[in-house]
Amino acid sequence: MVNYVASFALVIVAVISPKLYSQGTLLYGLEKTNSPANLQRRQAPYNFELKLADKVRNCEHVHLDEASGYALLSCNPTRDVWNTVMGIYNNHDKTEGALYLYDYAGKHPENDELREIKLMDYPHAGKDFHPLGLGYHAPSNRIFVVNLSKERRPRIEVFRLHLSEAAATFIQSIKHVHLPSPNSIYAISENSFYVTNDHYFPHRQNALLNQIETFGALPISTVDKVTFSDTTVGIKTMARLPFPNGIVRLNDTAFAVASTTSASVRLYHEDKKSGKWTEKESISVRMLPDNLSVDEEGTLFIAGHAHTTSITKYAKTRAECNTPEGSKTQKCKDLKSPSMVVSWTRREGVKEIYTDVKYGAACTAVRDSKAKVGIISSLYDRGLLVWKE
């Protein structure tokens, strides 16, 4: 079996070798120009403020519900010891993953600024809930959450949100052999959604092939449409690209998907009759893009990691550096993971919002265009970085 895997790996390397030079040049450029020492730090002329630093951390995904004035947060402190995307597996009996409602618009009583969503009838609460990407379908109050569980195959958990009660009733779990590494979700209806699989070869199954896929930027991972019922799960592949990550509808006929290891965001045209996706163009960014969002004005927001080595080291040291003893060491004090957030429109192109190390490991940026408020969340840092225009 080992010889088979090694042979297969060599075949892959041979096939992709013509692309290795360009991919190596891309990664080297990011390593050199975006290191913490060389990073050109910039901020848009907004008022940035760190909020909820003593209440939440490791909030991978944020979804704005402008109608209610709430931001839905997917946060997971247990990511310090368990991150299957980045190959971190430490034994643990309890999990601290949770979903929250954050009153970003100030529409609710002051003591309701942050409310943890009570997960009702959910068998894995506190035991095996490692939330990552989150999708919300407001008309049906359905929440879809990627759960990087300790089981061999990750799950997508489906809940019905009771907004006024800050509670969610568990509906069902979705697992499928063709969903090997779900990451980000865009909800379509109460029983369908698009999901990105960040790898064809998950790290837990084969670390060698996973690394070849990652650093070779192999276009073999998928964006899938999932349609499900109580007893069935249907999967339809819409696109293949390197390391699909964030996904969002850009307009009535287009979707945007972050391709992390190619430092780009791919734009796909959706044929309304057939539902087929066709890649039309690619937006290059000076980072490893993570999650995407679009505000009501049609502006695309891209958040991600500016420096490959830094985010890798940052992830692998959180279990140590977030202990009282570890946080005092010079190594942990010196470690930084540069964040980058940009916006994009066809008229203005790419514009920088935030490039800095003060709030590190940025993974999501969202904006309420009417309230003129934006939120940046982090894969590993405490709190939310909120801007006001």
Contacts in CASP RR format, 6 or more apart in sequence:
PFRMAT RR
TARGET T0000
AUTHOR 0000-0000-0000
METHOD contacts of the structure
MODEL  1
MVNYVASFALVIVAVISPKLYSQGTLLYGLEKTNSPANLQRRQAPYNFEL
KLADKVRNCEHVHLDEASGYALLSCNPTRDVWNTVMGIYNNHDKTEGALY
LYDYAGKHPENDELREIKLMDYPHAGKDFHPLGLGYHAPSNRIFVVNLSK
ERRPRIEVFRLHLSEAAATFIQSIKHVHLPSPNSIYAISENSFYVTNDHY
FPHRQNALLNQIETFGALPISTVDKVTFSDTTVGIKTMARLPFPNGIVRL
NDTAFAVASTTSASVRLYHEDKKSGKWTEKESISVRMLPDNLSVDEEGTL
FIAGHAHTTSITKYAKTRAECNTPEGSKTQKCKDLKSPSMVVSWTRREGV
KEIYTDVKYGAACTAVRDSKAKVGIISSLYDRGLLVWKE
5 206 0 8 1.000
5 208 0 8 1.000
5 209 0 8 1.000
6 208 0 8 1.000
8 209 0 8 1.000
9 208 0 8 1.000
9 209 0 8 1.000
9 212 0 8 1.000
12 209 0 8 1.000
12 212 0 8 1.000
12 218 0 8 1.000
13 20 0 8 1.000
13 212 0 8 1.000
16 216 0 8 1.000
16 218 0 8 1.000
19 216 0 8 1.000
19 217 0 8 1.000
20 216 0 8 1.000
23 215 0 8 1.000
23 216 0 8 1.000
23 217 0 8 1.000
23 261 0 8 1.000
23 262 0 8 1.000
26 262 0 8 1.000
26 263 0 8 1.000
27 215 0 8 1.000
27 308 0 8 1.000
30 263 0 8 1.000
30 286 0 8 1.000
30 287 0 8 1.000
30 288 0 8 1.000
30 306 0 8 1.000
30 307 0 8 1.000
30 308 0 8 1.000
31 307 0 8 1.000
31 308 0 8 1.000
31 309 0 8 1.000
32 38 0 8 1.000
33 39 0 8 1.000
33 40 0 8 1.000
33 286 0 8 1.000
34 286 0 8 1.000
34 287 0 8 1.000
34 306 0 8 1.000
34 307 0 8 1.000
34 338 0 8 1.000
34 340 0 8 1.000
35 307 0 8 1.000
35 309 0 8 1.000
35 310 0 8 1.000
35 338 0 8 1.000
36 307 0 8 1.000
36 310 0 8 1.000
36 336 0 8 1.000
36 338 0 8 1.000
36 357 0 8 1.000
39 306 0 8 1.000
39 307 0 8 1.000
39 338 0 8 1.000
39 355 0 8 1.000
39 356 0 8 1.000
39 357 0 8 1.000
40 355 0 8 1.000
41 355 0 8 1.000
41 356 0 8 1.000
41 357 0 8 1.000
42 352 0 8 1.000
42 354 0 8 1.000
42 355 0 8 1.000
42 356 0 8 1.000
43 353 0 8 1.000
43 354 0 8 1.000
43 355 0 8 1.000
43 356 0 8 1.000
44 351 0 8 1.000
44 352 0 8 1.000
44 353 0 8 1.000
44 354 0 8 1.000
44 387 0 8 1.000
46 353 0 8 1.000
46 387 0 8 1.000
46 388 0 8 1.000
46 389 0 8 1.000
47 387 0 8 1.000
47 388 0 8 1.000
47 389 0 8 1.000
48 354 0 8 1.000
48 385 0 8 1.000
48 386 0 8 1.000
48 387 0 8 1.000
49 385 0 8 1.000
49 386 0 8 1.000
49 387 0 8 1.000
49 388 0 8 1.000
50 359 0 8 1.000
50 383 0 8 1.000
50 384 0 8 1.000
50 385 0 8 1.000
50 386 0 8 1.000
51 383 0 8 1.000
51 384 0 8 1.000
51 385 0 8 1.000
51 386 0 8 1.000
52 102 0 8 1.000
52 113 0 8 1.000
52 114 0 8 1.000
52 383 0 8 1.000
52 384 0 8 1.000
53 382 0 8 1.000
53 383 0 8 1.000
54 382 0 8 1.000
55 114 0 8 1.000
55 383 0 8 1.000
56 73 0 8 1.000
56 75 0 8 1.000
56 100 0 8 1.000
56 114 0 8 1.000
56 382 0 8 1.000
56 383 0 8 1.000
56 384 0 8 1.000
57 75 0 8 1.000
57 77 0 8 1.000
57 378 0 8 1.000
57 380 0 8 1.000
57 381 0 8 1.000
57 382 0 8 1.000
57 383 0 8 1.000
58 75 0 8 1.000
58 76 0 8 1.000
58 77 0 8 1.000
58 79 0 8 1.000
58 80 0 8 1.000
58 378 0 8 1.000
58 379 0 8 1.000
58 380 0 8 1.000
58 381 0 8 1.000
59 73 0 8 1.000
59 74 0 8 1.000
59 75 0 8 1.000
59 100 0 8 1.000
59 364 0 8 1.000
59 377 0 8 1.000
59 378 0 8 1.000
59 383 0 8 1.000
59 384 0 8 1.000
60 74 0 8 1.000
60 75 0 8 1.000
60 76 0 8 1.000
60 79 0 8 1.000
60 131 0 8 1.000
60 132 0 8 1.000
60 133 0 8 1.000
60 291 0 8 1.000
60 363 0 8 1.000
60 364 0 8 1.000
60 377 0 8 1.000
60 379 0 8 1.000
61 73 0 8 1.000
61 74 0 8 1.000
61 131 0 8 1.000
61 132 0 8 1.000
61 133 0 8 1.000
61 134 0 8 1.000
61 135 0 8 1.000
61 184 0 8 1.000
61 291 0 8 1.000
61 363 0 8 1.000
61 364 0 8 1.000
61 377 0 8 1.000
62 71 0 8 1.000
62 72 0 8 1.000
62 73 0 8 1.000
62 74 0 8 1.000
62 293 0 8 1.000
62 364 0 8 1.000
62 366 0 8 1.000
62 375 0 8 1.000
62 377 0 8 1.000
62 384 0 8 1.000
63 71 0 8 1.000
63 72 0 8 1.000
63 134 0 8 1.000
63 135 0 8 1.000
63 136 0 8 1.000
63 366 0 8 1.000
64 71 0 8 1.000
64 72 0 8 1.000
64 104 0 8 1.000
64 293 0 8 1.000
64 366 0 8 1.000
64 367 0 8 1.000
64 368 0 8 1.000
64 375 0 8 1.000
65 71 0 8 1.000
65 72 0 8 1.000
65 136 0 8 1.000
65 138 0 8 1.000
65 163 0 8 1.000
66 105 0 8 1.000
66 296 0 8 1.000
66 368 0 8 1.000
66 370 0 8 1.000
66 371 0 8 1.000
67 138 0 8 1.000
68 107 0 8 1.000
68 163 0 8 1.000
69 103 0 8 1.000
69 104 0 8 1.000
69 105 0 8 1.000
69 106 0 8 1.000
69 107 0 8 1.000
69 108 0 8 1.000
69 368 0 8 1.000
70 101 0 8 1.000
70 102 0 8 1.000
70 103 0 8 1.000
70 104 0 8 1.000
70 105 0 8 1.000
70 108 0 8 1.000
70 163 0 8 1.000
71 101 0 8 1.000
71 102 0 8 1.000
71 104 0 8 1.000
71 366 0 8 1.000
71 375 0 8 1.000
72 99 0 8 1.000
72 100 0 8 1.000
72 101 0 8 1.000
72 102 0 8 1.000
72 134 0 8 1.000
72 136 0 8 1.000
72 143 0 8 1.000
73 99 0 8 1.000
73 100 0 8 1.000
73 101 0 8 1.000
73 102 0 8 1.000
73 377 0 8 1.000
73 384 0 8 1.000
74 99 0 8 1.000
74 131 0 8 1.000
74 132 0 8 1.000
74 133 0 8 1.000
74 134 0 8 1.000
74 145 0 8 1.000
75 97 0 8 1.000
75 98 0 8 1.000
75 99 0 8 1.000
75 100 0 8 1.000
75 131 0 8 1.000
76 95 0 8 1.000
76 96 0 8 1.000
76 97 0 8 1.000
76 98 0 8 1.000
76 130 0 8 1.000
76 131 0 8 1.000
76 132 0 8 1.000
77 96 0 8 1.000
77 97 0 8 1.000
78 92 0 8 1.000
78 94 0 8 1.000
78 95 0 8 1.000
78 96 0 8 1.000
78 97 0 8 1.000
78 130 0 8 1.000
79 130 0 8 1.000
79 318 0 8 1.000
79 379 0 8 1.000
79 380 0 8 1.000
80 318 0 8 1.000
80 319 0 8 1.000
80 322 0 8 1.000
80 380 0 8 1.000
81 88 0 8 1.000
81 90 0 8 1.000
81 92 0 8 1.000
81 318 0 8 1.000
81 319 0 8 1.000
82 88 0 8 1.000
82 89 0 8 1.000
82 90 0 8 1.000
82 92 0 8 1.000
82 95 0 8 1.000
82 130 0 8 1.000
82 148 0 8 1.000
82 150 0 8 1.000
83 148 0 8 1.000
83 315 0 8 1.000
84 148 0 8 1.000
84 154 0 8 1.000
84 181 0 8 1.000
84 202 0 8 1.000
84 203 0 8 1.000
84 204 0 8 1.000
85 132 0 8 1.000
85 148 0 8 1.000
85 181 0 8 1.000
85 183 0 8 1.000
85 198 0 8 1.000
85 199 0 8 1.000
85 203 0 8 1.000
86 203 0 8 1.000
86 312 0 8 1.000
86 315 0 8 1.000
86 316 0 8 1.000
87 203 0 8 1.000
87 204 0 8 1.000
87 207 0 8 1.000
88 315 0 8 1.000
88 316 0 8 1.000
88 319 0 8 1.000
89 204 0 8 1.000
90 319 0 8 1.000
93 127 0 8 1.000
94 126 0 8 1.000
94 127 0 8 1.000
95 126 0 8 1.000
95 127 0 8 1.000
95 128 0 8 1.000
95 129 0 8 1.000
95 130 0 8 1.000
96 126 0 8 1.000
97 126 0 8 1.000
97 129 0 8 1.000
97 130 0 8 1.000
97 131 0 8 1.000
98 116 0 8 1.000
98 117 0 8 1.000
98 129 0 8 1.000
98 131 0 8 1.000
99 116 0 8 1.000
99 117 0 8 1.000
99 119 0 8 1.000
99 131 0 8 1.000
99 134 0 8 1.000
99 143 0 8 1.000
99 145 0 8 1.000
99 168 0 8 1.000
100 114 0 8 1.000
100 115 0 8 1.000
100 116 0 8 1.000
100 117 0 8 1.000
101 114 0 8 1.000
101 115 0 8 1.000
101 117 0 8 1.000
101 163 0 8 1.000
101 166 0 8 1.000
102 113 0 8 1.000
102 114 0 8 1.000
102 375 0 8 1.000
102 384 0 8 1.000
103 112 0 8 1.000
103 113 0 8 1.000
103 114 0 8 1.000
104 368 0 8 1.000
104 371 0 8 1.000
104 373 0 8 1.000
104 374 0 8 1.000
104 375 0 8 1.000
104 386 0 8 1.000
105 368 0 8 1.000
105 371 0 8 1.000
105 373 0 8 1.000
106 113 0 8 1.000
115 166 0 8 1.000
116 166 0 8 1.000
117 161 0 8 1.000
117 166 0 8 1.000
117 167 0 8 1.000
117 168 0 8 1.000
118 165 0 8 1.000
118 166 0 8 1.000
118 167 0 8 1.000
118 168 0 8 1.000
119 125 0 8 1.000
119 129 0 8 1.000
119 159 0 8 1.000
119 167 0 8 1.000
119 168 0 8 1.000
119 170 0 8 1.000
120 167 0 8 1.000
120 168 0 8 1.000
120 169 0 8 1.000
120 170 0 8 1.000
121 169 0 8 1.000
121 170 0 8 1.000
122 129 0 8 1.000
122 157 0 8 1.000
122 159 0 8 1.000
122 170 0 8 1.000
123 170 0 8 1.000
124 147 0 8 1.000
124 149 0 8 1.000
124 157 0 8 1.000
128 147 0 8 1.000
128 149 0 8 1.000
128 150 0 8 1.000
128 151 0 8 1.000
129 147 0 8 1.000
129 149 0 8 1.000
129 157 0 8 1.000
130 147 0 8 1.000
130 148 0 8 1.000
130 149 0 8 1.000
130 150 0 8 1.000
131 145 0 8 1.000
131 146 0 8 1.000
131 147 0 8 1.000
132 145 0 8 1.000
132 146 0 8 1.000
132 147 0 8 1.000
132 148 0 8 1.000
132 182 0 8 1.000
132 183 0 8 1.000
132 184 0 8 1.000
133 145 0 8 1.000
133 146 0 8 1.000
133 183 0 8 1.000
133 184 0 8 1.000
133 185 0 8 1.000
133 291 0 8 1.000
134 143 0 8 1.000
134 144 0 8 1.000
134 145 0 8 1.000
134 146 0 8 1.000
134 185 0 8 1.000
135 143 0 8 1.000
135 144 0 8 1.000
135 145 0 8 1.000
135 185 0 8 1.000
135 186 0 8 1.000
135 187 0 8 1.000
135 193 0 8 1.000
136 142 0 8 1.000
136 143 0 8 1.000
136 144 0 8 1.000
136 161 0 8 1.000
136 187 0 8 1.000
137 144 0 8 1.000
137 187 0 8 1.000
137 188 0 8 1.000
137 189 0 8 1.000
137 190 0 8 1.000
137 193 0 8 1.000
139 190 0 8 1.000
140 160 0 8 1.000
140 189 0 8 1.000
140 190 0 8 1.000
141 160 0 8 1.000
141 161 0 8 1.000
141 162 0 8 1.000
141 163 0 8 1.000
142 158 0 8 1.000
142 159 0 8 1.000
142 160 0 8 1.000
142 161 0 8 1.000
142 171 0 8 1.000
142 187 0 8 1.000
142 190 0 8 1.000
143 158 0 8 1.000
143 159 0 8 1.000
143 160 0 8 1.000
143 161 0 8 1.000
143 168 0 8 1.000
144 156 0 8 1.000
144 157 0 8 1.000
144 158 0 8 1.000
144 185 0 8 1.000
144 187 0 8 1.000
144 193 0 8 1.000
145 156 0 8 1.000
145 157 0 8 1.000
145 159 0 8 1.000
145 185 0 8 1.000
146 154 0 8 1.000
146 155 0 8 1.000
146 156 0 8 1.000
146 182 0 8 1.000
146 183 0 8 1.000
146 184 0 8 1.000
146 185 0 8 1.000
146 195 0 8 1.000
147 154 0 8 1.000
147 155 0 8 1.000
147 156 0 8 1.000
147 157 0 8 1.000
147 173 0 8 1.000
148 154 0 8 1.000
149 155 0 8 1.000
152 204 0 8 1.000
153 175 0 8 1.000
153 177 0 8 1.000
153 179 0 8 1.000
153 180 0 8 1.000
154 175 0 8 1.000
154 179 0 8 1.000
154 180 0 8 1.000
154 181 0 8 1.000
154 182 0 8 1.000
155 173 0 8 1.000
155 174 0 8 1.000
155 175 0 8 1.000
156 173 0 8 1.000
156 174 0 8 1.000
156 175 0 8 1.000
156 179 0 8 1.000
156 182 0 8 1.000
156 185 0 8 1.000
156 195 0 8 1.000
156 226 0 8 1.000
157 170 0 8 1.000
157 173 0 8 1.000
157 174 0 8 1.000
158 170 0 8 1.000
158 171 0 8 1.000
158 172 0 8 1.000
158 173 0 8 1.000
158 174 0 8 1.000
159 168 0 8 1.000
159 169 0 8 1.000
159 170 0 8 1.000
159 171 0 8 1.000
160 168 0 8 1.000
160 169 0 8 1.000
160 171 0 8 1.000
161 167 0 8 1.000
161 168 0 8 1.000
162 168 0 8 1.000
162 169 0 8 1.000
172 228 0 8 1.000
172 230 0 8 1.000
174 226 0 8 1.000
174 228 0 8 1.000
174 233 0 8 1.000
176 226 0 8 1.000
176 233 0 8 1.000
176 234 0 8 1.000
176 235 0 8 1.000
178 222 0 8 1.000
178 224 0 8 1.000
178 235 0 8 1.000
178 237 0 8 1.000
179 195 0 8 1.000
179 197 0 8 1.000
179 224 0 8 1.000
179 226 0 8 1.000
179 235 0 8 1.000
180 197 0 8 1.000
180 199 0 8 1.000
180 200 0 8 1.000
180 201 0 8 1.000
180 202 0 8 1.000
180 205 0 8 1.000
181 197 0 8 1.000
181 198 0 8 1.000
181 199 0 8 1.000
181 200 0 8 1.000
181 202 0 8 1.000
181 221 0 8 1.000
182 195 0 8 1.000
182 196 0 8 1.000
182 197 0 8 1.000
183 195 0 8 1.000
183 196 0 8 1.000
183 197 0 8 1.000
183 198 0 8 1.000
183 244 0 8 1.000
183 245 0 8 1.000
183 246 0 8 1.000
184 195 0 8 1.000
184 196 0 8 1.000
184 244 0 8 1.000
184 245 0 8 1.000
184 246 0 8 1.000
184 247 0 8 1.000
184 258 0 8 1.000
184 291 0 8 1.000
184 292 0 8 1.000
185 193 0 8 1.000
185 194 0 8 1.000
185 195 0 8 1.000
185 196 0 8 1.000
185 247 0 8 1.000
186 193 0 8 1.000
186 194 0 8 1.000
186 195 0 8 1.000
186 247 0 8 1.000
186 248 0 8 1.000
186 249 0 8 1.000
186 255 0 8 1.000
187 193 0 8 1.000
188 194 0 8 1.000
188 225 0 8 1.000
191 227 0 8 1.000
191 228 0 8 1.000
191 229 0 8 1.000
192 225 0 8 1.000
192 226 0 8 1.000
192 227 0 8 1.000
192 228 0 8 1.000
193 225 0 8 1.000
193 226 0 8 1.000
194 223 0 8 1.000
194 224 0 8 1.000
194 225 0 8 1.000
194 226 0 8 1.000
194 238 0 8 1.000
194 247 0 8 1.000
194 255 0 8 1.000
195 223 0 8 1.000
195 224 0 8 1.000
195 226 0 8 1.000
195 247 0 8 1.000
196 221 0 8 1.000
196 222 0 8 1.000
196 223 0 8 1.000
196 244 0 8 1.000
196 245 0 8 1.000
196 246 0 8 1.000
196 247 0 8 1.000
196 257 0 8 1.000
197 221 0 8 1.000
197 222 0 8 1.000
197 223 0 8 1.000
197 224 0 8 1.000
197 244 0 8 1.000
198 221 0 8 1.000
198 243 0 8 1.000
198 244 0 8 1.000
198 245 0 8 1.000
198 260 0 8 1.000
199 210 0 8 1.000
199 213 0 8 1.000
199 214 0 8 1.000
199 221 0 8 1.000
199 243 0 8 1.000
200 213 0 8 1.000
200 218 0 8 1.000
200 220 0 8 1.000
200 221 0 8 1.000
200 222 0 8 1.000
201 209 0 8 1.000
201 210 0 8 1.000
201 212 0 8 1.000
201 213 0 8 1.000
202 210 0 8 1.000
203 210 0 8 1.000
212 218 0 8 1.000
213 220 0 8 1.000
213 221 0 8 1.000
213 242 0 8 1.000
213 243 0 8 1.000
214 243 0 8 1.000
214 261 0 8 1.000
215 261 0 8 1.000
216 242 0 8 1.000
216 261 0 8 1.000
217 242 0 8 1.000
217 243 0 8 1.000
217 259 0 8 1.000
217 261 0 8 1.000
217 262 0 8 1.000
218 242 0 8 1.000
219 240 0 8 1.000
219 241 0 8 1.000
219 242 0 8 1.000
220 240 0 8 1.000
220 242 0 8 1.000
221 240 0 8 1.000
221 241 0 8 1.000
221 242 0 8 1.000
221 243 0 8 1.000
221 244 0 8 1.000
222 237 0 8 1.000
222 238 0 8 1.000
222 239 0 8 1.000
222 240 0 8 1.000
222 244 0 8 1.000
223 237 0 8 1.000
223 238 0 8 1.000
223 239 0 8 1.000
223 240 0 8 1.000
223 241 0 8 1.000
223 244 0 8 1.000
223 247 0 8 1.000
223 257 0 8 1.000
223 277 0 8 1.000
224 235 0 8 1.000
224 236 0 8 1.000
224 237 0 8 1.000
224 238 0 8 1.000
225 235 0 8 1.000
225 236 0 8 1.000
225 238 0 8 1.000
226 233 0 8 1.000
226 234 0 8 1.000
226 235 0 8 1.000
227 233 0 8 1.000
227 234 0 8 1.000
227 236 0 8 1.000
228 234 0 8 1.000
238 268 0 8 1.000
238 276 0 8 1.000
238 277 0 8 1.000
239 257 0 8 1.000
239 266 0 8 1.000
239 268 0 8 1.000
239 277 0 8 1.000
239 279 0 8 1.000
241 257 0 8 1.000
241 259 0 8 1.000
241 262 0 8 1.000
241 266 0 8 1.000
241 279 0 8 1.000
242 259 0 8 1.000
242 260 0 8 1.000
242 261 0 8 1.000
242 262 0 8 1.000
243 259 0 8 1.000
243 260 0 8 1.000
243 261 0 8 1.000
243 262 0 8 1.000
244 257 0 8 1.000
244 258 0 8 1.000
244 259 0 8 1.000
244 260 0 8 1.000
245 257 0 8 1.000
245 258 0 8 1.000
245 259 0 8 1.000
245 260 0 8 1.000
245 289 0 8 1.000
245 290 0 8 1.000
245 291 0 8 1.000
246 257 0 8 1.000
246 258 0 8 1.000
246 289 0 8 1.000
246 290 0 8 1.000
246 291 0 8 1.000
246 292 0 8 1.000
247 255 0 8 1.000
247 256 0 8 1.000
247 257 0 8 1.000
247 258 0 8 1.000
247 292 0 8 1.000
248 255 0 8 1.000
248 256 0 8 1.000
248 292 0 8 1.000
248 293 0 8 1.000
248 294 0 8 1.000
248 300 0 8 1.000
249 255 0 8 1.000
249 256 0 8 1.000
249 294 0 8 1.000
250 256 0 8 1.000
250 267 0 8 1.000
250 294 0 8 1.000
250 298 0 8 1.000
250 300 0 8 1.000
251 298 0 8 1.000
253 269 0 8 1.000
253 270 0 8 1.000
253 272 0 8 1.000
254 267 0 8 1.000
254 268 0 8 1.000
254 269 0 8 1.000
254 270 0 8 1.000
254 280 0 8 1.000
255 267 0 8 1.000
255 268 0 8 1.000
255 270 0 8 1.000
255 277 0 8 1.000
256 265 0 8 1.000
256 266 0 8 1.000
256 267 0 8 1.000
256 268 0 8 1.000
256 292 0 8 1.000
256 294 0 8 1.000
256 300 0 8 1.000
257 265 0 8 1.000
257 266 0 8 1.000
257 268 0 8 1.000
257 292 0 8 1.000
258 264 0 8 1.000
258 265 0 8 1.000
258 266 0 8 1.000
258 289 0 8 1.000
258 290 0 8 1.000
258 291 0 8 1.000
258 292 0 8 1.000
258 302 0 8 1.000
259 265 0 8 1.000
259 266 0 8 1.000
259 282 0 8 1.000
259 289 0 8 1.000
260 288 0 8 1.000
260 289 0 8 1.000
260 290 0 8 1.000
261 288 0 8 1.000
262 282 0 8 1.000
263 284 0 8 1.000
263 285 0 8 1.000
263 286 0 8 1.000
263 287 0 8 1.000
263 288 0 8 1.000
263 289 0 8 1.000
264 282 0 8 1.000
264 283 0 8 1.000
264 284 0 8 1.000
264 285 0 8 1.000
264 289 0 8 1.000
265 282 0 8 1.000
265 283 0 8 1.000
265 285 0 8 1.000
265 289 0 8 1.000
265 292 0 8 1.000
265 300 0 8 1.000
265 302 0 8 1.000
265 344 0 8 1.000
266 279 0 8 1.000
266 281 0 8 1.000
266 282 0 8 1.000
266 283 0 8 1.000
267 279 0 8 1.000
267 280 0 8 1.000
267 281 0 8 1.000
267 282 0 8 1.000
267 283 0 8 1.000
268 277 0 8 1.000
268 278 0 8 1.000
268 279 0 8 1.000
268 280 0 8 1.000
269 277 0 8 1.000
269 278 0 8 1.000
269 280 0 8 1.000
270 276 0 8 1.000
270 277 0 8 1.000
271 277 0 8 1.000
271 278 0 8 1.000
283 302 0 8 1.000
283 344 0 8 1.000
283 350 0 8 1.000
285 302 0 8 1.000
285 340 0 8 1.000
285 342 0 8 1.000
285 350 0 8 1.000
286 306 0 8 1.000
286 340 0 8 1.000
287 302 0 8 1.000
287 304 0 8 1.000
287 305 0 8 1.000
287 306 0 8 1.000
287 340 0 8 1.000
287 342 0 8 1.000
288 304 0 8 1.000
288 305 0 8 1.000
288 306 0 8 1.000
288 308 0 8 1.000
288 311 0 8 1.000
289 302 0 8 1.000
289 303 0 8 1.000
289 304 0 8 1.000
290 303 0 8 1.000
290 304 0 8 1.000
290 305 0 8 1.000
290 362 0 8 1.000
290 363 0 8 1.000
290 364 0 8 1.000
290 379 0 8 1.000
291 303 0 8 1.000
291 304 0 8 1.000
291 363 0 8 1.000
291 364 0 8 1.000
291 365 0 8 1.000
292 300 0 8 1.000
292 301 0 8 1.000
292 302 0 8 1.000
292 303 0 8 1.000
293 300 0 8 1.000
293 301 0 8 1.000
293 364 0 8 1.000
293 365 0 8 1.000
293 366 0 8 1.000
293 367 0 8 1.000
294 300 0 8 1.000
294 301 0 8 1.000
295 301 0 8 1.000
295 366 0 8 1.000
295 367 0 8 1.000
295 368 0 8 1.000
295 369 0 8 1.000
296 368 0 8 1.000
296 369 0 8 1.000
296 370 0 8 1.000
297 369 0 8 1.000
298 345 0 8 1.000
299 343 0 8 1.000
299 344 0 8 1.000
299 345 0 8 1.000
299 367 0 8 1.000
299 369 0 8 1.000
300 343 0 8 1.000
300 344 0 8 1.000
300 345 0 8 1.000
301 341 0 8 1.000
301 342 0 8 1.000
301 343 0 8 1.000
301 344 0 8 1.000
301 353 0 8 1.000
301 365 0 8 1.000
301 366 0 8 1.000
301 367 0 8 1.000
302 341 0 8 1.000
302 342 0 8 1.000
302 343 0 8 1.000
302 344 0 8 1.000
302 365 0 8 1.000
303 339 0 8 1.000
303 340 0 8 1.000
303 341 0 8 1.000
303 362 0 8 1.000
303 363 0 8 1.000
303 364 0 8 1.000
303 365 0 8 1.000
303 376 0 8 1.000
303 377 0 8 1.000
304 339 0 8 1.000
304 340 0 8 1.000
304 341 0 8 1.000
304 362 0 8 1.000
304 363 0 8 1.000
305 311 0 8 1.000
305 337 0 8 1.000
305 338 0 8 1.000
305 339 0 8 1.000
305 340 0 8 1.000
305 361 0 8 1.000
305 362 0 8 1.000
305 363 0 8 1.000
306 338 0 8 1.000
306 339 0 8 1.000
306 340 0 8 1.000
306 355 0 8 1.000
307 337 0 8 1.000
307 338 0 8 1.000
310 335 0 8 1.000
310 336 0 8 1.000
310 337 0 8 1.000
310 338 0 8 1.000
311 337 0 8 1.000
311 361 0 8 1.000
311 379 0 8 1.000
313 335 0 8 1.000
313 337 0 8 1.000
314 335 0 8 1.000
314 336 0 8 1.000
314 337 0 8 1.000
314 360 0 8 1.000
314 361 0 8 1.000
314 380 0 8 1.000
315 361 0 8 1.000
315 379 0 8 1.000
315 380 0 8 1.000
317 331 0 8 1.000
317 332 0 8 1.000
317 335 0 8 1.000
318 380 0 8 1.000
320 326 0 8 1.000
320 332 0 8 1.000
321 327 0 8 1.000
321 329 0 8 1.000
321 331 0 8 1.000
321 332 0 8 1.000
321 335 0 8 1.000
326 332 0 8 1.000
327 333 0 8 1.000
336 357 0 8 1.000
336 360 0 8 1.000
337 357 0 8 1.000
337 360 0 8 1.000
337 361 0 8 1.000
337 380 0 8 1.000
338 355 0 8 1.000
338 356 0 8 1.000
338 357 0 8 1.000
338 360 0 8 1.000
339 354 0 8 1.000
339 355 0 8 1.000
339 356 0 8 1.000
339 357 0 8 1.000
339 359 0 8 1.000
339 360 0 8 1.000
339 361 0 8 1.000
339 362 0 8 1.000
339 376 0 8 1.000
339 378 0 8 1.000
340 352 0 8 1.000
340 354 0 8 1.000
340 355 0 8 1.000
340 362 0 8 1.000
341 352 0 8 1.000
341 353 0 8 1.000
341 354 0 8 1.000
341 355 0 8 1.000
341 362 0 8 1.000
341 365 0 8 1.000
341 376 0 8 1.000
342 350 0 8 1.000
342 351 0 8 1.000
342 352 0 8 1.000
342 353 0 8 1.000
343 350 0 8 1.000
343 351 0 8 1.000
343 353 0 8 1.000
344 350 0 8 1.000
344 351 0 8 1.000
353 365 0 8 1.000
353 387 0 8 1.000
354 362 0 8 1.000
354 365 0 8 1.000
354 376 0 8 1.000
354 385 0 8 1.000
354 387 0 8 1.000
359 376 0 8 1.000
359 378 0 8 1.000
359 381 0 8 1.000
359 385 0 8 1.000
360 378 0 8 1.000
360 380 0 8 1.000
360 381 0 8 1.000
361 378 0 8 1.000
361 379 0 8 1.000
361 380 0 8 1.000
361 381 0 8 1.000
362 376 0 8 1.000
362 377 0 8 1.000
362 378 0 8 1.000
362 379 0 8 1.000
362 385 0 8 1.000
363 377 0 8 1.000
363 378 0 8 1.000
363 379 0 8 1.000
364 375 0 8 1.000
364 376 0 8 1.000
364 377 0 8 1.000
365 374 0 8 1.000
365 375 0 8 1.000
365 376 0 8 1.000
365 377 0 8 1.000
366 374 0 8 1.000
366 375 0 8 1.000
367 373 0 8 1.000
367 374 0 8 1.000
367 375 0 8 1.000
368 374 0 8 1.000
372 388 0 8 1.000
372 389 0 8 1.000
373 386 0 8 1.000
373 387 0 8 1.000
373 388 0 8 1.000
373 389 0 8 1.000
374 386 0 8 1.000
374 387 0 8 1.000
374 388 0 8 1.000
375 384 0 8 1.000
375 385 0 8 1.000
375 386 0 8 1.000
375 387 0 8 1.000
376 384 0 8 1.000
376 385 0 8 1.000
376 386 0 8 1.000
376 387 0 8 1.000
377 383 0 8 1.000
377 384 0 8 1.000
377 385 0 8 1.000
378 385 0 8 1.000
END
